[in-house]
Every structure is written in C-alpha cells, then in structure tokens.
Amino acid sequence: MARFAATEGWFLGIWYKNVPERTYVWVGNREAPLYSSNGTLEIYEDVWSSTRNERRENSSSSSSTTTVAQLLENGNLVLKDPNKDTPEDFFWQSFDEPTDTILPEMKLLWHYQKVHMNKYLTSWRGVDDPQPGDSVLRFKNAEYPVLTTWRNAFPIYRSGPWNGTKFIGAPPLFRLTWKAQQVSCLSITTDNRSYTRVQLCHDGSVRRYAWNQTRKKWDQPWSSFLEVCDMYNQCTPNAYCSRGVSSLVCECIPGFEYSGLNVTRKECVRKKRGTCNGDHFSLLPKMNLPDTYKAKSYPSITKPEQCGEICLGDCSCTAYSISRSLETGNRSCITWSGDLVDIRSYSDEGLDLYVRTAAGRGKKKSETGLIVGTCVCFSVVLALFALFCYCKRKKKREDREKERATTAAASIEIMTPRERENAIEDQISAPMDFAMILNATDNFSQEIGHGGFGYVYKGVLASGEEIAVKKLSEISKQGLDEFRTEVRSISRLRHLNIVRLYGWSVYKEEKLLIYEYLVNGSLERHLFGGGELNWETRFHIIKGVAQGLAYIEEGGYDLILHRYLKPDIILLDRDMTPKISDFGLARMCARSEKEVFTQHTAGTHGYVSLESLLHGIFSSASDVFSFGVIVLEIVNGKRNRSFSSSIGYLLGYAWNKYNEGNWSEIIDEKIRQDCVDSWQVLRCIEVGLLCSQYFARDRPKISLVVAQLQQETIEIQKPKHPGYYPIDEGKRGIPSSSNVKGESSTSTSNTVNGYTFSEIDAR
C-alpha cells in the first residue's frame, strides 16, 4: 500500500524493489482510494475468468481449488491456480489493466469491433496524485495505426504511421502485431540489460525511461515532445511543420500560400482553384502523413501511379500516399479529402506525400508577337548552337590529347615497368581510356552506391558487359597510395570469390576503378537490410568467403593482408556467390613476414582484431578474426557491435551460449527451425568462435577453416574466449591483465598509436 500527499489517500501499488527512488508502475484502486491505513487485501471466494469462461470456488480445505495471488518478476500481479503458471491459465492479471506505464511483456490492445476491450494508458492527475488524469495514450486508425495522445478529448500528439518495424518519428521501442478478429497488440522492446518502461506523464508527454545502474538514476532516452513539431497540429491546415527544435517553422504545401502578412497566424489558402481536369501532383518527401480522419484506403492498390489515378478521378481528393497496412503487411494506397491537418517533415525518414495542385492556365499572348518572338529566338539559338559545337569539338580534341598523356603518366606512377609488361602480356587489369568510361556510365548518371571513398556508378561497355565504376572523391581518405595498393594487389587476382578488376583510369583529379558489376549488391544489405537469406544461401556465402580469403593469403607468391573485411565489402553475384572487394587498405608482403606493423590502424570497430587495434600489428590471423565475426553475424543475423545482450557484443553472447550447450539460440530466428538439425550450423558457430579467439596464435589457418567447412569428419578443438569479451574487470572487451602481443601481462590504454578505442572507424 502507498499513500500520496496530494490525495491523502491510500492506494494498492506496484513499484521496483531494487530502485532507491520509489517508482510506481501500476496502481490498483485509482478511482477509489482508501482514507485509512487499516485495510486488508482479500481474494473473494468466487473467482471468475472471462477469458477462460469458468468459475473457481476458493477453499482452504483443498489445495487443488485454492486461488493465490502472486507478484511475478516482470511486475505482473496475477491471480492463478498454484499448479498452473502459463499466462493463459491466469484468472486475472494486472497487465490486463494498465494504468500509466507499459512494462516489457505488457500489451496494449486495440479492438476495432469491440471497443470496450481496448487497453490503453491513462495518465496520473498530477505528479503525486495517481487518480485518473486528463491524458490518454491509444491507437488511432484501424488500417494505418498511429500512436495518439489525447488530452481532454483533444489530440496533442500523433506519431507517424507504422512502417513495418517502427512508428515513423519515434525510436524503435515499440513492437506492433496484428492478431485475429481485428486486434492490434502493442508492446515495448527491451535489451534485458536494465529496467525499462514507457510512461504517459500527467502533462500528456510519452517518455521512455531506462535505469542507469552506475548513476543510480533513471535516464530518459526519448520523449514524444522533443521538438516543437512533435505537438499535434502546430501549423494551420494545409501547412507543414519543418524541423522545429525550439522555434516554430511552418510552410504552406505546394499550391497554397499564406493569406496575409503575418505568416505565423494566417491560414494557408489555395493560390487558384482547380478545375478537376488537368490537375497534377507535387511531391513532398520524408513527411509525416496528414491525420487520417478524412482518409480513404485502397488495400489492393500498391503502386503510386495507380493511387494517383484514383485521386485524380475524385474531385474532392487533395492528396495521396503509399503507406503500410498493418492487417495485410503490404504497402497500399491512402487518399485524403478536404484540408490536410497535422503535417510535418523529417530529415531522415518519413513517407512521400503527393499533394494535388491546380493546372496552370498560362498567359494570353498576341499570336503575331508569339510568331515573331519565336523566329528571333530560334535564329539566335541556332547561331549560338553552331558556335558552341565548334568550340566543343575543338576542346574535345585538346582534352583527348591531354587525357592520353595523363593516363600514360599515371600508369607509369601506379605500375612498375614489369607490372605494365605483365598487364599487356596477360591481358589483365590495365589503364583504360577516361572518355570510354565516361561514355559507358553516361557521364556518371546512374549511382548505385556511395561511402567514405566516394561513389559507385553502373555502366555498360561497348561489348555489352556491365561494369561498376568506383569514383574516388577529392575529399576521400583513400588517397593515391590506397588507390595504387588496390590496383597492384587485385589486378592479378583471378578467383571465383574475388571481385574482378577490369581496369583503372586517372584523369586530372579523377581516380577511377572499373570492376565487374554484381547485381545483388553487398551481403550487408541482404543480412541487415531486411532481406531473406535461407541457410543454404548463408552457408554457400560462408564457404565462398573462406575460399576467397584463403586464395589471397595462401594461394599466391606474395601474402596479401586485406585488413578491411566486413559484410559491406562482400558482394554477391546473380547466383549469390560471394566476392571479396575493396583492397584499398590491403598490405602486400613477402611470405617470410609473419607480422606487419603500422602506425595507422585500419578496419571497422567490431571486425578489427585487438592486436591490430591496440598495437598496430596485422597478420593473416587478423583477417581470420574478421572472418570469424562475419561467420557469426551470418548465422545470427545481427551485427556484432550493435548486438543487445547482457554480455555485450555478439561474440560474447555466442561464446556463452556455446559453452552452456544452448548453441541453437545463436541461430537467426528466421531460419532456426529449418537448419537446427544441420551439422553445418554447429560447425559454422565453432569455426566463427575459433577464428575470433582473443589471441592471434590460437586462431586457425584459413586453409584449415576451408577444410573444416567442407568435411564433417574433421575434428575441431574447443574455442577459447573471443575478443571484445569482458573476461575480467574491463567492460569494453579488453582483458585488464592480458597482453595481446604475447604471454606477459601489461596494462593497456584506451588510446594507442593515436587511435581511440571508443571511436573506431577506418573510413
């Protein structure tokens, strides 16, 4: 029981036991407080469950018929049979009667037919008054759900629509599912590392809290009122709020203008009325869609063009968009009529909104003046065009001569004489004419990717072969040395699992690398971007990457250390065969060199080995470490560095589960049922852990890894603890008493060779 000063009443409440500051998550008798501390909580003799449709008589003489009350670890107060523990057998639970807080495993329901079954949050009346307040948090709209906060029956906050993974404009802290009989179920996500809750506060704001065990206080990672634009309908109808943080910025949508000089108060009105014939649409990208109280949905229409035709056919239609339907899970058409209310723009998310605008009428001109003006303009344009063609042809000849000289000079700088002779004899990667690349890419018009190095464009050679052209930007950290390294290291490599370099070109400040075009893009896009990869394809990719890595490290005269292995640079062809790319940070060295030392750390946090990170030491074992991380990511479906568990990174989680004998929990839930019985999965987990072991000397040779992945009968040793795993007092994955370079113990600093451990990013 708890007493609150604002009411002087007593309430039945639930709060955290291990949090010093008492924090209530549920209050039972909000509408009927007790005004005496002398009270008794009893269970009626007859308990009836509406969900189970049965009556239980409470009796002390028979344990089989006794009803007990129990407070579970998750904060749920339940009435249940002492012999049954499943939620389906509970007679009653506090999670079915939410107050102002959502906890993990608690659900809010929205029933589109039986409104009385809805479960929503109601705020407290004040900071110290748990009685029902004026604010309510619930779903709105059956087909395109949004989270809406109401205060005194008026909306004060409305999230963006559900995009399949999150509400637009809010962090991914909610989980939304569709159940039978038109019921939506909302719960919150949790990383299981700390207490977390979402609360509807008395002021109407929705806030997420996470307990900070170190600081002994509640952190607030998110609030529904972080920006001015988060509040409902901040601008007038037919205007949208634009990225306001502390000040309000409103702009009229296309086809509208402010009626008056005071633009902060006047309404947006149409510039001219449409005739319904000849109207067109203006695109507003990255928007929170208008309130849907005047909207119509067309579940069978999925293409924007079809949706636009429907809107044009309805003279009252003012806008349309394509949004995701919760019921079907597919994107479908939605249209609006009348004024558009509560619109805002986002900088990095949102949906495309197409606003209807009236067709232009044009200005009346004299027919004679039009003819004369046209003739004069045509003559002038024709003369200028002739002069332009002459100058352009002359300049083109001059540029062609300069280009040939520049490309020839660049080839002398980038390749040694012996390498140039081999390039000609073997018909391998060689300098290519810049004008030919310019023509093949249609003046670099089709961009297919970009990164810190610059941009990648698709092109087609005269032979019809598709190419990918990597164009290094002037501000790229990948300079001439890295460019030369990539050309020299990859130009002679010929392997199924190594991307092929057709050629390269240097013209003025432009540096180009011409590769084979791989239609399926990077492994990162398929693995972490929502793609569907079955186990057969994943295993095929793992084996291919291992074979490619074995080729570059053990199959040639020189040893090549890649130093930048990660899913982003593993490309997939039409048959999902993997190919290793991006050799800009590679190192070529003699086979006699077992280790290479560098002052400049290369690699990406989560993939670079600790001996490389802390001491600048690179070897073939460093690439093996990166490969091990990639293998575990392919099996699990999540990134190593962004993995959420009490252990920290994916490596620590996988090692713990493997040692516990629960290795099947490491497998991606999408494929777990289909592959848990396959020896290949366990072998890949073991290989991934062996390759990512903390000490370089413990990691296997990549040639042995290839054999282990091919044959089930090869014995495999038990892996030791991996890198990025807190085996001692260090919470950041660095054992406090171990030296990565050898056996002796030394202390390590978070900053080595001028490189900070917490901010690891090579490019």
N, C-alpha and C positions, 0 to 999 in steps of 0.2 A: 504494500500500500504506500502511496505517496501523497503528500499534502502540498498544495500550491497556494502561495500567499495571495495571489490575485483573486482567488475564489474562496479561500478559507475552507475549501472542501477537500475530501479525501477521494483518491482515485486508485483503481487497480491498474498497475502499470508494469511494463517490462523494460529493463534497461541493461546495459552492458555491465558485466561483473568486473572485468579487469580494466575498465577505463576509469581513471580517478575522477574525472568530471562526469557526474551522473548525466547520461544521455538516454532519453526515453525513445523507444522505437514503437511502442504500442500502448494505448490507454483504453481500458475496457468500458468504464461507465462514464463516458464523456458527457452525456446528456442528463445523467442522474448522479451527481456527486454525493458522497456521504458527508455529513457535517458532524460526525462523531468518530473518534478513533476506535471505539469499541465496536468492531464489526467482525463477522465470521463469513468466510467463503465456503459455500456448501455446494455439493452436487445433488441435484434433485434425484429422487428415487427413480423416476421415469426419464430416460434419455431417449430422444427420438432423432434419427438422422434422416434428413430429407433426401440426401444423395443415395442412401442405402435402403430407404423405404422400410425400415424395421424399427421396432420399439424394444428397448432393453430395460429390464427392471433391475434396479440396483439392490443388491442384497449382500449383507455381510456374512451370511452363512455359506455362501458358495463362491469360491474364487473364480469359477468359470463365468459367473454372471456379474462380476464386480466391474464397475466403471472407474477408471483412475484418471486423474489429471496429471500431465507431465509437461515440463518445460524442456523442449529439445535444445540441442546445442546451437541450432540455427536461429533461435529466438522464437520458435513457434510453440505456443501453448496449445496442447491438444487434450481432448477427452477421448479415451480409447479403451479397448479391451486389453488387459495387461499381457495377453498372449499373442497379440497381433500388433505389428509395428509398421505396416505399409500405410502410406497416406490414404489409400483407397478404403482402408478399414477404419479410419478415424470417424468418430461420431460428430466431432466438431473441432475446429482449429482456428486459432486467431489469425492465421494467414488468409482465411476466408473473409475476415472482417478488417481490412486495412484501415488505418487512421490517417496519419500524415506522412508516413515513411514506408518506402519499399526496401526490403532486405533481399539478399540473394535467396533464391528459391521461392520467394513470394511472387504472386502473379496478380496483375490487374486484368480484368475481363471486360470485354465489350460485346454484348449480345445484341445483334441487330434486330431481333424479333421480340425477345423477352427482356425489355428494358429493366425490369425490376431485378434481374440477375446480374446487372452490371456491378463491377467492383472498381472503385476509384478512390483517390485520395482527397481528404478534406483537411484543410489547414487548422491549426490552433487559432483560438480567438486572439491570443496575444503571446508574448514571449514566455510568460509564466501562467498562462491560462489554457489548459488543454481542451476546453469545451469547443464544439464545432465552430470554426470561423467562417469567413466570407468567401474563401477561395477554394476552388475545386480543380483537380487535375484529372482529365479523362481523355479518351479518344474522341476524335471527330471525323465524320465521313466514313461510310461503310466500306467503299471500294478502294479509296485512296487515303489511308489513315494518316492523320497528323496528331501530334500531342497538343492539346489546348488547355490553357489555364483560364478559368472563369472567375470573376470576382463580382459578387452581387449581380449575377446573371449576365454580365458583360465580359467578352473575351479580353484578356490583357496580354496573352502570349500565345503564339501559334508557331509550331516548328515547321520545317519544310516537310514535304511528303517522304514516305518510306521508299528508299531506293534499292531495297533488297538486302542491305546489310546495316543501314543506319538511317536515322532521320536526318535529312539534309539540314545543315546549320547547327547540328548538335553532335557531340563526340559519340563514338560507337559504344555507348554504355548501356543501351537498351537492346533487348532481344525480342523480336516480334514474330509470332507464329499464327497460322490460320488453322482453326480446328473445324470439325464438322458442325453442322447446324448454324453456320454463320457466326462463329465466335472467334474473336481475336484475343490473343493472350500476350500480355506484355510483362517482361521480367527484366532484371538488370544483370549485366555481366560482372564477373569478378575474377581477379587473378589469384584468389585464395591465399594471398600473402599478408593481408591485413583486413581489419574490419572495414566494410564499405556500406554506404547507404545512400539513398536518394530521398530528399525531404522536400515537401511542399511547405514553405515557410509562411508565417502569418501575413507577410507583406505580398504574397502571391508569387514570389520567385521560386523556381525549382533549382535546388542545389545538390551537387554530389559531394559527399564527404568521404575521406579516406583517413584512417587512423595512422598517424606517424608515431611509431613506437620509439624512435630516437628522441624526438622533440616532445613526446608525451602530449600531443595535441591533435586536433582534427585539422587536416589540410582540406582546402576547398578547390579541387581541380577544375570545377565547372559550375557556372550559374546560367540560368536562362536569360538573365538581364546583363550580360557582359557588355553589350553595345546598346546605344540608343535605338538603333534599328531593330533590336530584338523585341521591343514592345509592340503590341498589336496596333496596326493602322496608324503609324506615326505620321504618315503623309496623307494628303487628301486623296479621294478616289481618282484613279487613272494617273497616279504618280507613284514612283518607287523610291524607297529609301536607299541611299547609296553609301555603304561602308562608313556609317557614322559611329565614332567611338565616344566622343564627348560632345559633339555638336551634331545637329540635325542637318542632313543634306538631302533635299527632295528634288526630284527631276520628273517632269512630265514624260509619259510614254510617247513614242512616235505618233504623230498625227494630232497631238494635243499641245496646248500652250496655256500659260497662266493668264487668268482674266484679271489684270490689274498690275500695278507697280509693286505692291507688297507681295512678293512671291512666297513668303513663308506662311501666308494665311489665305490667299486666294485659291480658288479651285482650278483644276485643270479642265479646260473645255476644248472641244474639237475645233481645229483650225477651219475645217469646212465639212459639211455634211456629205456623207457618201450617198451614192445613188443605188447601191447594191449591185450594180453592174460595173465590171472593170476594176473593182477594188483589188488590192493586193495586201501582202503581209510584210511587216518589218520584224526582224529578229532581235530579241533581247536575250543574249546568252547568260548562263550562270545566274539564274533567277530563282527565288522562292516563288512558287506559283501563287496566283491570287486565291483568296478564300473561295472555297468550292460550294458555298451555299446557293450559288446561281449557276452551277456547272452541270453538264451532262456527260455521261461516259458511254463509250462505244468499245466494249471489250474485244470485239472481233477485228477492229481496225488497229493495225500496229505500225503503219508507215506514216511519216509526217505528211507526205504528199496527199495520201488518201484522206487524212484528217483535215487538211486544208481545204480539200474539195467539199467536204461535208460542211465546214464552217462557211464557205462562200455560198453554198446553197441555202443557208439560213440567214436572212437579212438581219436578224437580231443578234447573231453571233458576233462577238467582239474580239475573241482571241481563242487560241487553241495551243495544246502542247501534247507531248507523249510522256506519260508517267507510268510507273509500275503499279499494277493492280495486285493487292495482297491476296485476293482469292485465287487468281489464276497464276500469279507469279510472273506474268509476262508484261511487257510494256504495251500500253494501249492508249487510245485516243481519248482526250478530255477537252471539252469546249466550254466557253463562258459566254454569257449574255449580259447586257447591261454594263454598269460600271465595274471596273476591276479594283478590288479592295485588298489592302494589306500586301503590297508587293515590295520586295527588297532584292538587292543584288548581292552576290558573293564574289570573292576574289578567286577562289579555287574550287568551288563546287557549284551545285545548282543545276537547273534544267533549262532547256531552250523554250522560251515563250514567244509565240508568233502573234503579233498584235495587228488587227485589221486596220488599214488606213485607206482613205478615200483616193480614188484615181485622180491624177492631175488633169486639169481642164486645158492648160496651155494658154497662150496669149494670142489674140487675133492679130494678124498682120495683113498688111496690104499684099495682094497677090503679085503686083508689079514689083514692089520693093523686095519681096521674097525672091523673085526670079533674078533680079539684078544683083542682089546681095550674094546669092548662091554662085552666080557666074564669076563675080570678082573674087570671092573666097576660093573658088576652085582653081582659078588661074594662079593666084598667089601660092596656094598649097602645092600645085603642080611644079612651079618653079623651085620652091624650096625643097621639094622631094628630090628633084633632079640633082640639085646641088648637094643634098645630103648623101645620095647614093654615090656620087663621085668621091666625096671626101671619105666616106666609109670604106669604099673599095681600096682607096689609096692607103688608108690607115691599116686596113686588114693585111695588106701585103707587107707593110712595115712590121706589124706585130708578129706575123708569121715568121719572118726572118729572125726577129728578136727571140721569139719563143724557141725556135730550133737551137739558137745559140745558148739560151738559158737552160734548156733541158739537157743539152750536151754537157754544159759546165756542171750542172747538178749531178749528172751521172758520174762525172769524174770525182766529185766530192764524196758521194754516197757509197760507191762501189770501188773496190780496188781493181787495178788492171786485170788481175787474174779472175776476179769475180765477173767482170764485164765479158771476158772471153768465154767463161763458162756459161754465162747467160745466153750468149749468142749460139754457142755450140749445142746446149741442152734445150734451147727454146723455153727457158723458164722465165720467171718474173724479170722484166726489163723496163727501162724508161718508155713511157707512152706519150703520144702527142697530146698536148693540152687541148688543142682545138677539137680533136676526136672525142675526148672525154666531155667537153662542153656540148658537143652535138649529141652524144649518146645520152646525156642526162637532160637534154632540152633546157640547157642553161641552168642546171641545178633546180629544177622546178618541183620535183617530187621527193619531199623529205620523208624518210622512213624511220628516223631515229636521231637522237642527239644526246650529248653528255658533256662532261668537262673538257673533252678533247675537241669538240666541235660538232659537226653534223654529218649524217649519213644520207646519201641520196640514191635512189634507184635509177638505173639507166639500162639501155639496150644497145649493144654493139651492132655494127652494120651486118654482122653474121647472124643476128637474131638472138644471140646469147645475152641473158640478163646479167647485170652486174650491180654491185653495191659499191658506191664511191664514198670513202671516208675523207672528209674535207676538214683538215685541222684549222681551227680558228686562230686568229692572231693572238688572242689572249689565253690560249690553251697552255697549260703547264707542260704539255707534251711538245717539247721543242725539237730542234734539228737532231740532237743526239738520240732521242727516243724514236724519232722518225727513221733515222739511219739504222737503229737497232732492229726495228720491226722489219725493215726491208731485208737486211742481211740475215736475220735469224729465220724468217719464214719463207724467203724466196725459193730456197732449195728443198723445202719440206714437201713431201708428197705422201699423204696418208689419208685414208678414208675419214679419220676423225680429227683432221687438222684442216681448218678453213684454207682454201686455196687463194693465194695472192697472184692475180693475173699480171699486175704491173704497178707502176707508180709514176707520178709526174710532179715536177717542181717548176712553177712558172711565177716569176716575180716573188710575191709574198705567199703565193698559194702552194700548199703541200697536199698532195692527193695520194691515197692508196686505193687501188682498184681490186676488189675481191669478187669471188663468186657470190651470186645472190641466193640467199637461203630463205625460202618462202615462209617458213614457220617461226621466224624470229628467234628470240632468246628463250632459254629454259626458264629464266626468272619470270617472264610474262606468263608462261603456262603454269608454273609451280605456285607462284604467289599472286597472280593476277586474276584468279577466278577460273582458270582453265580446268579441264577434266583430264587427268592422266591416270590410266589404269596401271596395274602393277606390271604387266608385261612391257608396257612402254617405258616405265620408270627403270626397270631392270636393264632393258636394252640401252637406255641412256647411261646408266652407271657403268656398264661394261665398256661402252664406247669411249667414255671419257678416260677410263683407266687405260685402255689400249692407246689412245692418243697421247696421254701423258707418258706412258712407257716408251713410246716412239721418240718423243723429243728429248727424253732424259737418258735413254739407254740404247737407242737404235741408230745413232749417227756417230760420226767421227768426233764431233765436239759435243760437250754437255751443254744443254740449254735449260736454264732455270727460268720458269715462266714468271713467278712472283706475283701474279695478279689473278689467280684462279678464283672464280665465283660464278654463280648461275647466270649473271648478266652477260658474261662473255662466252658462254657456251651456246652456240647457235644450232638450230635444228633445220634439217632439210625437209623435202616433201615427205619422206618416209620416216621422219622423226629420228633420223640418225644424227647424233651429236657431233659437233665440230668445234674444237678449241680455237679461239680467236684472240685478238688484242695482245700482240707480243711487244708492245711499245716499252714495257718495263722489264723485258726479259734480259737475262745475262748469258752471254756465251763464254764458256771457259773450257780449258783442257780437262780431259778425264782425270788427270793427276791431281787436280784441285778438288779437294773434298768439300771445302767451305769457301764462301766468298764473303768478304766484309765490306759494308757500305756505310757511309755517313748518312745517306738518305733512305729512310725507311719507306718501303713500298708495300702496297696491299691495302685491304679494307678491313676495318675492325670486325672481328668475328671469324675471319678467314685466315688472317696472318698468324703464323706461329709465334709463340712467346720469345723464342731465342732470336727471331728476326726483329720482333717489336722492341725488345729491351736492349739487345746488343748489336743489332745490325748484321747478324750472321744469317746467311742464306745458303741452303744446300738442297739437294734433291728431297731431303726429309721435310723441308719447309713446304714444298709443293704437295708432298704426300699429306701433310697436315691439312692443307686447304681442301684437298680431295676428300679426306675423311669427313670434314664438316659438310661438304656438298652432299655426300652419300647420305648422311643422317637427315639433312634437310629434305632430300628427295623422298626418303622413307616416311618422314614425319609430316611433310607439307608445310612446315613453318620455318621462318628464318632463325638462325642460331641466336643472333643478338637481340631480336625482338620477342623471343620466346618468353612466355609468362609462366613461372613456377617458383616455388619457394627456394629452389636450388639456384635459380638464376637462368643461365643460358641453357640452350637445348643440349649441349654436351653433358653438363652435369646431370640434367634430368634423365637423359638416355643411359648414362653410366649407372645411376642409382637404380633405375627400373631394371636394367640388365642384371645387376648384382642381386636384386630382390627376386629374380626369376619372373618378373612381370614384363618381359620384353615386348609382349604383344601390345602393351599400352603405348609404346613408342610409335606404332604404325598410324598413319593418317586414317582418321575415322572413315573417310570416303572409300577406302579400299580395304579396310581391316577384315571385313567379312570374307572377301574374295581371295585373300592371299595369306591369311594367318597360318595355314597349314603348309605353306611352301617353304622348303629348306632355304630357298633363295633369300627370303626376307631376313631370317635369323642370320644368315651368312653376311648379308649386307650390313646389318646392325653391328655384328662383330668386326667386320672389316672397317666400318666407319669409326668405331671406338679404337681399334688398333692404330689406324692411321692418325688419329687425333690425340694420341697419348702425349703427355706433358713433355717428356724428354725425347729429343730427336733420335737418340741411339736406340730407343725402344720401338720406333716405327718401322714397319716392314718395307722392303724394297717394292717399288711399284710393279716390277715383273712378277714377284710373288703374289701380289694382290690380284693381278690379272688371272693367274692360275687358280687362286682360291675362289674367284668368282665363277670360274668355268667348271670346276670339279667339286662335287660334294664330298668326295672321299678324302680330300686333303685335310689333314689335321690343322687346327688353328689354336693358337695359345690364348689364354685369358687376358683381356686387355687390362692395363693399369689405368689410374685416374687420368682424365684428359686435361688439356689446357683450359683456361677460363673456368676453373672449378675451385670453389673455396674449400681446400682441404685443410687449411689452417685458420688463422685469425683473419687473413686477408679476405675481404668481402668482394674484391674485384677480380677474383680468379687467379691471383698471383700468390703462390705459397710463400709465406713470410720467411721461411728458413731454407729455401732451396735455390740453388744457382742453376739457371737454365743451361749455362755453358758446360758445366761439369759436375763433379760429385760434391765439391766443398760447399759449405754454407756461407753465404754473404747476404748482406741486406741490399735491397733494390729500391731504386727511386721511381716515382711515378713519371719522371721526366728523364729520358735517356737519349743522348745524341741530339738534344734539342727537340725531341719529339714527345708530345704529351700523350699519356695513355688514354685519357678520357675523351680525346677528340681525334679519333683515328680515321683518316680519310685520305687516300692517296691522291685522288684527282677530283 
